[in-house]
C-alpha cells in the first residue's frame, strides 16, 4: 500500500454568514471548519466514510474533549489553510491536531486538539479499534509530535516558533 498523507490540507474561504459583527470567524464556527475539513480529508485520503463506518460496524468516534487556542482572527472573505493530523492513538482513543493557518500557511490562526473515544452504538460504551483500524491509525500517526495530554500550550508555542522560523527563511 502506498504511503498515506499524514498531514492533509484543505483550503477554505471564510464565509460572511460564519462571521461576527467584526468580520471575524465566529469562535463556535472554528469547530465546524475544523471538523468538516477533517471529515473530508479522511474520506479523500484514507477512503474512510464516517457514516458508513457507523452503519457497518455500529461504532463511531465521539469527541470527549477539545483544547482550542484562538490566536489571530480569520477574517471574512479570506482563504485559510486547515491542516489536520493524528498525533496520538491507543486501543480505543485518538487525538487529532487541527491547525488553521493563513492562506500562505505561515501564520497560525488557531490550533485544536480533539480527543475522541471509539464507542459501540447505540449503547455508547467504549470499544477497541479493530485490527484494520489500528493498522490505518498506525500508518497515519505523526510520531514526530510527542503527545503530552498536559502539553497543549507548549505545542501551540512550538508551532508558532516553527512558523516564525519559516517566515524568517522566506524573507
Buried (B, 14 or more C-beta within 10 A) or exposed (E): EEEEEBBBBBEBEBEEEBBEEEBBBBEEBBBEBBBEBBBBBBBEBBEBEEEEBEEEBEBBBEEEEBBBBBEEBBBBEBEBBBBBBBBBBEEBBBBBBBBBBBEEBEBBBBBBBBBBBBBBBEEEEEBEBEEEBBEBBEEBBEEEBEBEEEBBEEBBEEBBEEBEEEEEEEE
